[in-house]
């Protein structure tokens, strides 16, 4: 008989800030049939009401690694979707660094079919190059027809400038961006953390910020020449953010994203946590100056969206010496509470702006239909809290992997659940 969600404060472009709480009625087909106040429950209807609950259009994480196909011992599409739902995400875009990589129509169709019954949309991102080797262009047109929403060789940069130029030209024909992992490999590797005072003190080879920044500059220039849309992935340096700011001011089609760990943590964590491999990722945790620049860039709109770069690794892969551990942490379960604490509670960013970075801007970048709270539309909703404090434990992790620095941390805010594809998923902490 459908659902009735009671006393929800809307955070939406359709509702002004500080709008009165509303009730939302959704029928058996997952369609919003009524928005109002003090709606009476109908016979057989499931009624849900939470304390201090907000509702917004469903959140989209446009950069996750689901390891499927080929590396399902770390994660698969089902477990990744469960992690996303716990974190409040109704949709994710999965990166193509799988085995085999998502570089033909067949792999795109595999993802599309495997996610069809899940309560979370999983949008495949196709490779820029065949086999992610960076040598020749992959089947962009064919993958786009099959459902690819963007193109990337993430995990590695598109290092060949001519190939990147061609990719921007081709992708612009379909109105989708090229998502590039910004790294000059000759400058960056084999760095194990950010190059700076801490790396020098610890005796670890570092990755300098310039390795990221020179590639950002190159791609902005290529976007200007081609008219294509380049999306700068997981930006992490103050100079890189300034380059994007300047590119946008010139009208170049450049957008970017930031991970919660890059505006929450800095490189000193590796020292204070005694080489905890859950603090090893790429780009690495940067300096405090860079961390603060990420916060400012998100607040002023230079940074368009928040992503997790959710990168699951098995326990045994991280339980090694720091220099041998793979890069990456999971982030779907913790993205909202980390963002809520750092950006809303401490930095003063409004919930409306945070929802833009989580729900609206990612869809605009990927040229997907923008969602909102409207009668007659299919319900794709996130229900969340912005005040409750709780301690993250392993039992809360829905991913197959637990490689996160936040286990045991006190977090603020969490998702009560999501509604999508006619399915309701409720979370408990």
C-alpha positions in Angstrom: 0.0 0.0 0.0 3.0 2.3 -0.3 4.8 4.5 2.2 4.2 7.7 4.2 7.3 9.5 5.4 6.4 12.0 8.1 7.9 15.3 9.4 10.8 15.7 7.0 12.6 19.0 6.6 13.2 19.4 2.8 16.6 20.4 1.5 15.8 21.0 -2.2 15.8 23.6 -4.9 12.0 23.2 -5.0 11.8 24.3 -1.3 13.2 27.4 0.2 15.7 27.2 3.0 14.0 26.8 6.4 10.9 25.5 4.8 8.4 23.8 7.1 8.5 20.1 7.6 6.6 18.0 5.1 5.1 14.5 4.7 5.8 12.5 1.6 3.4 9.8 0.3 4.8 7.2 -2.2 2.7 4.6 -3.9 3.4 1.0 -4.6 5.0 1.9 -7.9 7.5 4.2 -6.2 5.8 7.4 -7.4 5.5 10.5 -5.2 1.7 11.0 -5.0 1.4 13.7 -2.3 3.5 16.3 -0.5 1.9 18.1 2.4 1.7 18.6 6.1 -0.1 16.3 8.7 -1.1 13.8 6.1 -3.2 11.0 7.5 -1.9 7.4 7.0 -4.0 5.2 4.7 -4.9 1.6 5.5 -1.9 -0.7 5.0 0.5 2.1 4.4 4.0 1.8 6.0 4.6 4.9 8.1 8.2 6.2 8.9 9.1 9.1 11.1 12.5 9.9 12.6 14.0 12.5 14.9 15.3 15.7 13.3 15.1 14.2 9.8 15.9 15.9 6.5 15.0 14.8 3.0 16.7 15.6 -0.3 16.9 14.3 -3.8 19.0 11.2 -3.8 22.8 11.6 -3.5 25.1 10.5 -6.3 28.8 9.6 -5.7 30.4 9.9 -9.1 33.6 8.2 -8.2 33.6 4.7 -6.7 35.6 1.5 -7.3 33.4 -1.6 -7.1 36.1 -4.0 -8.3 33.5 -5.9 -10.3 34.2 -7.7 -12.6 37.4 -9.6 -11.6 38.3 -8.5 -8.1 35.1 -9.4 -6.3 37.0 -10.5 -3.2 37.4 -6.8 -2.4 34.0 -5.6 -3.4 31.2 -6.4 -5.9 28.3 -4.4 -7.3 25.9 -5.8 -4.7 28.1 -5.1 -1.6 29.1 -1.7 -3.1 25.4 -0.8 -3.5 24.8 -1.8 0.1 27.6 0.5 1.3 26.2 3.3 -0.8 22.7 2.9 0.6 24.1 3.0 4.2 25.9 6.2 3.3 22.7 7.8 1.9 23.6 7.4 -1.8 20.9 6.4 -4.3 23.4 6.3 -7.1 27.1 5.8 -7.8 29.3 5.9 -10.9 31.8 3.0 -10.9 35.3 3.4 -12.3 36.6 1.1 -15.0 39.8 -0.2 -13.4 38.5 -3.7 -13.1 39.7 -7.0 -14.6 38.8 -6.9 -17.4 38.5 -3.1 -17.6 35.2 -1.6 -18.6 36.5 -0.8 -22.1 33.9 -2.3 -24.5 30.1 -2.5 -24.7 30.1 -6.0 -23.1 31.5 -4.8 -19.8 29.2 -1.7 -19.7 26.2 -4.0 -20.3 27.4 -6.4 -17.6 27.3 -3.5 -15.0 24.0 -2.2 -16.3 22.3 -5.6 -16.0 23.9 -6.6 -12.7 22.6 -3.4 -11.0 19.1 -3.4 -12.4 17.4 -5.0 -9.4 19.3 -3.1 -6.7 18.0 0.0 -4.8 21.0 2.0 -5.9 21.7 3.0 -9.5 25.2 2.0 -10.6 26.3 4.0 -13.6 29.3 2.6 -15.5 32.2 4.8 -16.5 34.0 3.5 -19.6 37.7 3.5 -20.3 39.3 6.3 -22.3 41.8 3.8 -23.8 41.7 0.2 -24.7 42.8 -2.0 -21.8 43.6 1.3 -19.9 47.0 1.2 -21.5 46.9 4.8 -22.7 47.8 3.9 -26.2 44.6 4.0 -28.3 41.1 5.2 -27.9 38.5 2.8 -26.5 35.1 2.3 -28.1 33.6 5.5 -26.8 30.5 5.6 -29.0 29.6 2.0 -28.4 30.0 2.2 -24.6 28.0 5.4 -24.5 25.1 3.7 -26.3 25.3 0.9 -23.9 25.0 3.2 -20.8 28.4 4.6 -20.0 27.9 8.1 -18.4 31.5 9.3 -18.7 35.0 8.1 -19.7 38.1 7.7 -17.5 41.3 5.6 -17.1 41.1 6.3 -13.4 43.7 4.6 -11.3 46.1 5.9 -13.9 46.1 9.2 -15.8 45.6 9.7 -19.5 49.2 10.5 -19.9 49.4 10.9 -23.6 48.4 14.4 -24.4 47.3 13.7 -28.0 45.1 10.8 -26.8 43.6 13.1 -24.1 42.9 15.7 -26.8 41.1 13.1 -29.0 39.1 11.8 -26.0 37.8 15.3 -25.2 36.8 15.8 -28.8 35.0 12.5 -29.1 33.3 12.7 -25.7 32.0 16.2 -26.4 30.0 14.8 -29.3 27.9 12.9 -26.7 27.7 15.6 -24.1 29.7 13.6 -21.4 33.0 14.5 -19.7 36.4 12.9 -19.6 37.3 12.3 -15.9 41.0 12.3 -15.5 43.2 11.1 -12.7 45.6 14.1 -12.6 49.2 12.7 -12.1 52.5 13.3 -13.8 53.9 9.8 -13.2 57.5 10.8 -13.7 57.2 13.4 -11.0 55.0 11.4 -8.6 56.2 7.8 -8.3 57.2 5.9 -6.3 55.9 8.4 -3.7 54.1 6.9 -0.7 52.7 10.1 0.8 52.7 13.8 0.3 56.2 15.3 -0.3 56.8 17.8 2.4 58.1 18.3 5.9 56.4 15.1 7.3 57.7 12.8 4.5 61.2 14.2 5.1 61.0 13.6 8.8 59.6 10.1 8.3 62.1 9.2 5.5 59.4 8.3 3.0 59.5 9.1 -0.7 56.9 11.7 -1.4 54.5 12.7 -4.2 54.7 16.5 -4.7 51.7 18.6 -5.4 53.3 19.8 -8.6 52.8 16.2 -10.0 49.0 16.8 -9.8 49.1 20.5 -10.8 51.0 20.2 -14.1 48.4 17.7 -15.3 45.5 19.8 -14.2 47.0 22.7 -16.1 47.5 20.6 -19.2 43.9 19.3 -19.2 42.4 22.7 -18.7 44.4 23.9 -21.7 43.2 20.9 -23.8 39.6 21.5 -22.8 40.0 25.1 -23.9 41.4 24.0 -27.3 38.8 21.3 -27.9 35.8 22.7 -26.3 35.4 19.4 -24.5 34.5 18.9 -20.8 37.3 17.8 -18.5 36.5 16.8 -15.0 39.4 16.9 -12.6 39.2 13.9 -10.3 39.9 13.9 -6.5 41.6 17.3 -6.4 43.9 17.8 -3.4 46.2 20.8 -3.7 45.7 24.5 -3.2 47.4 25.4 -6.5 45.3 22.8 -8.3 42.2 24.4 -7.0 43.4 27.8 -8.1 44.0 26.5 -11.6 40.4 25.3 -11.8 39.1 28.6 -10.4 41.0 30.5 -13.1 39.8 28.0 -15.8 36.2 28.5 -14.8 36.6 32.3 -14.8 37.7 32.0 -18.5 34.6 30.0 -19.4 36.5 26.7 -20.0 34.5 23.5 -19.5 36.3 22.3 -16.3 34.7 20.8 -13.2 36.2 19.1 -10.2 35.5 17.1 -7.1 37.0 16.5 -3.6 37.0 13.6 -1.3 36.0 14.0 2.4 39.4 12.7 3.5 41.1 15.5 1.7 39.2 18.2 3.5 39.2 16.3 6.8 42.8 14.9 7.3 46.3 16.0 6.4 49.7 14.3 6.1 50.5 14.5 9.8 48.0 11.6 10.3 50.6 9.2 8.9 53.0 10.2 11.7 50.5 10.4 14.5 48.9 7.1 13.6 52.3 5.4 13.3 52.2 4.5 9.6 48.6 3.4 9.6 48.0 2.1 6.0 44.4 3.3 6.2 45.9 6.7 5.8 47.6 5.8 2.5 45.7 6.9 -0.6 46.4 8.6 -4.0 46.3 11.5 -4.2 47.9 11.4 -0.8 46.8 13.3 2.3 48.3 16.7 1.7 49.5 19.6 3.9 47.2 21.6 6.2 47.4 24.5 3.7 46.0 22.2 1.0 43.3 20.8 3.3 42.0 24.3 4.1 42.1 25.1 0.4 39.8 22.1 -0.2 37.3 23.5 2.3 37.4 27.0 0.8 37.1 25.6 -2.7 34.1 23.6 -1.8 32.5 26.6 -0.1 33.0 29.1 -2.9 31.9 26.7 -5.6 35.2 26.1 -7.3 34.9 22.5 -6.3 31.6 21.2 -7.7 30.9 18.0 -5.9 31.9 15.6 -3.1 33.0 12.1 -4.0 34.4 9.3 -2.0 36.9 7.6 -4.3 35.6 4.5 -2.5 38.5 2.0 -3.0 38.1 -1.3 -1.2 41.1 -3.5 -0.4 41.1 -6.8 1.5 42.3 -6.8 5.1 45.5 -8.8 4.3 46.4 -6.3 1.5 46.5 -3.4 4.0 48.1 -5.3 6.9 51.6 -4.9 5.5 54.4 -2.3 5.8 53.3 1.2 4.7 55.4 1.3 1.6 54.0 -2.0 0.3 50.3 -1.2 1.0 48.0 -0.4 -1.9 46.6 3.1 -2.1 43.0 3.8 -1.2 40.3 3.7 1.5 36.6 3.0 1.5 34.3 6.1 1.9 30.7 5.5 1.1 29.6 4.8 4.7 31.4 7.8 6.1 31.1 10.5 3.4 28.1 12.2 4.9 29.2 12.3 8.6 32.7 13.6 7.7 31.2 16.2 5.4 28.5 17.1 7.9 31.1 17.7 10.7 33.8 19.5 8.7 31.7 21.5 6.2 28.4 22.1 7.9 29.2 22.2 11.6 32.7 23.7 11.5 33.1 25.5 8.1 29.6 26.9 8.1 28.6 25.6 4.7 24.8 25.4 4.4 22.9 22.1 4.0 21.6 23.4 0.8 25.1 23.9 -0.6 26.1 20.5 0.6 23.2 18.9 -1.1 24.1 20.7 -4.3 27.5 19.0 -4.1 26.1 15.6 -3.3 22.9 15.5 -5.4 22.6 18.2 -8.0 26.0 19.0 -9.3 27.2 15.4 -10.0 24.1 14.8 -12.1 24.7 18.0 -14.1 28.3 17.0 -14.7 27.3 13.5 -16.0 24.4 14.9 -18.0 21.8 12.9 -16.0 18.3 14.1 -15.2 18.1 16.4 -12.2 16.0 15.1 -9.4 13.7 16.9 -7.0 10.8 16.5 -4.7 7.8 16.6 -7.0 4.4 14.9 -7.2 4.2 12.6 -10.1 7.9 11.8 -10.2 9.6 8.6 -9.3 10.9 8.8 -5.7 14.7 8.9 -5.5 15.3 10.3 -2.0 17.8 10.4 0.8 16.7 10.7 4.4 19.4 12.0 6.8 20.3 13.5 10.1 22.8 16.3 10.7 23.2 16.3 14.5 23.3 12.8 16.0 26.8 11.7 17.2 27.7 8.0 16.9 30.8 5.9 16.9 31.7 4.0 13.7 32.3 0.3 14.3 33.1 -2.6 11.9 29.5 -3.8 12.2 28.4 -0.6 10.4 30.5 -1.3 7.3 28.5 -2.8 4.5 31.5 -3.0 2.1 33.4 -6.3 1.9 36.4 -4.3 3.0 37.1 -2.3 6.1 40.1 -0.2 5.0 39.0 3.1 6.6 40.8 5.4 9.1 37.5 6.2 10.7 36.8 3.0 12.7 36.4 4.0 16.3 35.8 7.7 15.4 32.9 9.7 16.7 31.0 10.9 13.7 28.2 13.5 13.4 25.1 12.9 11.2 24.1 9.8 9.3 21.6 8.6 6.7 18.3 7.2 8.0 17.8 5.5 4.7 17.1 5.9 1.0 14.1 5.3 -1.3 14.8 4.4 -4.9 13.5 2.2 -7.7 10.4 1.5 -5.6 12.6 0.2 -2.8 13.1 1.5 0.7 16.3 0.8 2.6 16.4 1.8 6.3 19.7 2.1 8.2 20.4 1.4 11.8 23.4 2.4 13.8 
